[in-house]
Amino acid sequence: MSGPIDVAALREREFRWAGRDGRVYLNNASTGPLTARAAAASDEVTRQRLDPARLDDDALFAVLARGRELVARLIGADPREIALLTNTTYGINIAARTLPLKKGDVVLVPDREFPANVYPWLALESRGVKVRRVPAAGRLFDEDALLRELDRPRVRLVSVSWVSFATGFKADLVRLGRECRERGIWFVVDAIQGLGADVLDVRRTPIDILACGGQKWLMSPWGSGFAYVRRELALSLEPSPVGWMAVRASDDFTRLLDYELDWRGDARRFEVITIPFQDIAGLVGSLELIHELGPANVAERVAALASMIVDWTREARDVDLVTPADPTRRAGIVSIVPPDAEATSSRLRLAGVTHSLREGAIRLSPHVYNTREEVEHALEILERAGARSSP
């Protein structure tokens, strides 16, 4: 699809609840809504489970194959580089548990990262791996400081969030990935706060492993997600933990007891089955919608709505903008700090504006189905709460 998105038609087709009762949902960075087609697809698989004689193995595995195909198209990868998982954390653990880090090796992560991209690395310290958190520049990820760390001894891996959950800061993955690749340093990315709100192409962005859950900007079920593992790297790694379908022979259900430990020749070696078919069916439904709308068109609309909040905040009195004003350095999250963030958050909730309070800041995160009028309504509530514009 090219050109502007017909938001009214989209809401009628996929988000009929939106706009009812004066409620405004600006909390997609926490939990995105299911698209109608995602819910229908998940429900259909569940209905089939009510009468399991209706289940067809070929049809179920075709859903998984379709999921890998649509994910690969979304990020410019090959389907063989996609492993279907249940969440972002599992993908980060693939990196932490399969990359051959040794005692004394150093892992760099930005300070103020979401815990899912910290704890899997800290758990390696019991094996002698050192985790170094690079101090932030105020609240924001300091890319320059991290780049200066790359040339210190024994740095073997960098793991970052594409978009910060708390600040909305968007990392320059091309720059970071290029510098890591030049030094032979593995580059791992948590993409859950970016994909679906912005576009990413791994063909021009040097990433070794990328992890993403589907429940936020991809508007898919809890329990849906994936990891991208660069093909050459995937073939060199042994999975941990090991699933029974990680080996080539497992496709033949008539000879499962042959026990041939011959890993699959693609990222499916990292899948630990049984994958929740109903959740992946929902992921497929929402990804099909995103592809129909056009990922770039979705990103353009999200950016326009986020810019409304940024522009208002820059003119408001006594309101600090945490998220970078530079549109190249943000996606769908805008974090602001009014004089009394907790009280202002309460007033927003009472007015029916769903949002988040994160690390002392109000986080607003509009998506493609939101309207300009909804964002304006939220800003009006903020003004009435005391964050009025300067004269």
N, C-alpha and C positions, 0 to 999 in steps of 0.2 A: 504494500500500500504506500502511496506517496501523497503528500499534501496534508492539510490539517485533519486531525481526528474529530469525527462527529461524536462529541462527548455525550450529547443527549441520547443518541442512538445506542452508544456503548452502554450507558447506564440502564437503558430499557432492556437491553439484551442480556447483560452480564451482572449488573449491580442494581437490581430493582429496589433494594433496601435503601440505597443512598439518597439522602435528602429527606427522608421521612422524619416526621416529628421534630423538625428543626435541628436535628443532630448533625454534627460535622465530624467526620473521621479524618484526623490528620496524624495518624499514628502508625503509618505503614512500616516505619523502621523498627517497630516492635512486632506486630503481626499484621501482615497484609490480609485483605479479605480473599476468600475463595472466589474465583470466577464461577459463574453459573455452570459453565461447561465442565470445570474441574470437579465441582460437587456432583454433577450428574455422572461423570465418568467413574468417580470413586464409589458412588452409590451403586452403580451397575455391577461392579466387581463384587461388592459386598452382598448384593442381592443374589448373585450367582453362588456365593458361599452358603446361602440358606438352603440351596439344593445342589450339593457339590457334584452331583452327577452331570450338572450342566457345565462344570469347569472343563476347559480345554487347555492342556499344557502349551500347545503350539500358539494359541491365541494369547495366553498370558505372557509367554516369553517374547511374543511379537510386540507387546506393550513396552517391555523393557528395551527392546531394540529400537523402537520408535523414540523412546525417551533419550537414549544415547545419541540418536541422530539429531533430534531437535536441540539438545544441549550443545552438541558439537557445532551445529550451524550458528547458534547464538554467540559463541565465542571464537569462531573461526578455526576450530580444531577438527581432527579426524575422529569419527565415532570410536575408533579403536583406542583413542586416548582418554575415553570417558569411563569412569567407574560409577555406577549408581550406588548411592549411600543413603543414610537416614538423616544426616545433619552435617553441618560444617565441622564440628569438633572431630567427627570420625575422619574427615579428610586431613585435618591437621595432624591427627595421630598417625595416619599413613606415613606422612613425611617424618614425623618424630621417631617412628618405630622401624622404618625400613631403610632410610638413608644411613649409610655406614659412618656415623659419627663415632669418634674415638675419644678416649680419655684425654682431656686437655684441649679438645676442640672447643671453639667458641661459637655460640649462637647469638645473633643480635636481634633484639626485638625493641620497637619503640616503647618508651614508658607510656602509661595511660592507655595501653591496649585492652581490648575486651579479653576477659579471662580465658576464653576458649583458645586464644592464640598466645597464652602465657603458660598455663598449667601443664600442657603436654611437653613443653620444653623444660620447665622446672623439674618435671619428673625425671629427666635425664641426668640431673645433677648427681643422683645416687650412683650413676655409672661413670662419674668423673667429667661429664660434659659441663662446660661453663656457660651460663646464660647471662648475657650482659644487656641490661635495659638502658637504652640510649635516652638521656634526659630530654624532656619536651621543651619547646620554646613557649613558655607560659602554659597554655592548655593544649597547644597544637604540636603535632608530630614535627620534629626538626629533621628534615631530610638531609640538610647539609651536614649536621652533626653525625648522622648515621653514615653518610658517605665517607666522612673522615675516619670513621672506625674501620672501614673495609681493609685498610692496609696494615692494621695491627696484626701481630702474630696469631696464627691458628684460627682466624675467623673462617668458618666453613659454611655458615648458613645465615641467611637473613629471612625473617618472617614478618610480614606486615599486613595490616588491613588496608584494602584498597580505599575504603571510605570509613572514617572513624565513627563508631556508634555514638559517641558523646558529643563530638564537635562538628561532624560533617566534613572534616578536612579530607580532601581527595588526594591521595599520593600519586606522584608521577611514576607510574609503573614502568613506562618505557625507559626513563632515565635510570631508575633504580635497577631494573632488570639488566640493562645494558652494562652498567658498572659491575654488577655481580658476575655476569657472564664473562666479561673480560678477565676477571680474576679467578675464575673457576669456583665461584661461591654459589651454592644452591640458593635459589630464590623461591620462597613459598608465599602464597597470597591467600588471605581470607577475603573472599569477594562478596559475602552475603549482603553487605549494605550498599553494594554498587550495582550488581547485575539486576536488570529489570528497571533500574532508574537511570542507568547510563550504559554506554556500549563499550565493549572490550574485544580486541582481536588478538589472540595469542600468536598469530602469524607475524605480527610486528611488535609484540611485547614479549621480551624474553622471560618467561615464567617456567619454572620446573614443575611445581605442583600447585594447583589452585583448588580451594575447597569452597563449597557454597551450599547452604540450605535453601529450600524452596519456599519457606513459609513467610517470607517478608515481601520483597519487591517482585518476586516471581509469582506471588498470589496463589501459592500451591499448598497442599496439605502439610501439616506437621508430619515428620517422618519421611519427607522427600528431600533429596539432595544429591550432590554428585561431587566427584573430584576429577579434575583434569590432571593427568600425569604425562608429561612429555614423552613421546613414544620411545625414543632412544633410551631415556632414563628408565621407563617402566620395564623394559626388557632386561635391565641390569639389576633389578631389585627383586628380592624375595618377599612375598607378602607376610605380614604379621599383624593381627592374627590370621589364621588360615581358614578359609571357607571351603566347604566340600565341593563347590563348583569352581574353585580357582584353577582346576586342572583341566586339560583338554578332554580327557576321556569322560568327564562327567556329563557331557551332552547325550551320551548313550545310556539311558536309564536301565538297559538290559544287562549292563556289565559293570555296575558300580563297585563290585567287590574285587575288581582287578587291582585296585590300589596303585595306580601309576602316578607317581609324583612328578608330573610333567606340566609345568605351569603354562597357562594360556599365554599366547603370544601377543596379548594386548592388556589394557588396563582392567579388564574383567578379573584378572588374577587377584585384584584387591577387593573385590566384592565378597561380602560375607552373607550368603544366602541363608535363610529365605528373605528376600527383599519384599517389603510390603507392597504387593502388586496394586492394591487399591490406591495407595498414596502416589505411586509412580503414574498410575492412570490419571490421577488428578493433575500431576505435574505436566504430563503430556497435554492435557486439555488447556491449561493456562499457557504453556509454551506455544501451542498452536495459535492461540489468540495473539500473543505478543508478536509472533512472526507475521500474522495477518495484518496487524496494525503497523508493523515495521518497528524494530527495536530503536532505530534512530528517531522515528517520529514520537515514540513513547518518551525517549530521553529528552527530546526537545520540549514536549509539553511539561514534563516534570520540572525541567530547568526553568521554564517560564513561570510556573507557580511558585517555585522556590525563590525566584528573583523578586516576586512581589513582596515576600516577607523580608528579604534582604534590603530592598529599597526602602520599605517602611521603617525598618529598624535603624538604618543609617540616618534617617531624618528625625527619629524619635528622641525625646529628652530622657536622660537617665536610663537608657536601655543599651546594654553592651551587646554587640554582635560577636559571638564566639566563632561562628563559621566564617571562613574567608569570603570577602565580598567578591573576589576574583572568580568569575563563573567557571574558569578552567580548574579551579581548586575545590569544587564542591559538586554534589550530585543532587540528591533529593532531601537531605537532612539540613535543617536550619536550626541552630541552637542560639538562644538569646538569654540574657540575664537582666531582668527588670530589677528594680530596687528590692522587692520582696518576692523572690521566685516562688516560694512555697504558697504564699497567699494568692499570688496571681494564678498559679496552677490550679488552686482550689476554685477560683472564680471561673476559669475556663471550663473546668469539669461541670460546675453547677450550671453553666450556660450551654452544656451539651457538646462542647468541643473536646473530643478525645485526643490526647497527646501524651507525652511522657515528660517526667522530670528526671533528668540524668545529670549526676555530678554537679548539682547546684544550678543547672540551666534548664530552661523550658525547651523541649525539642519538638519541633513541628516538622512533619514529614508527609507532604502531599504526594499523591500518585496520579496516574493518568486519568482516572475516572473523576477526580475532584474538579470542582468548578472554580472560576475566579471569584464568584459570589461567596462561596464557602470560605475561601481564604480571606476575603474582605471582611466577612462576618467575624472570623477569629481575630483579625486585627482590630476591629471595632471593640471587641470584648477587652482586648489588651489595653486599648486607649481608655476605656471606661474604668479599667482596673488601676489606672494611674500613670500608665506609660504614654502620656499625651505628646503629640508632636510639638516641636518648638514653634514659636510664633514666627 
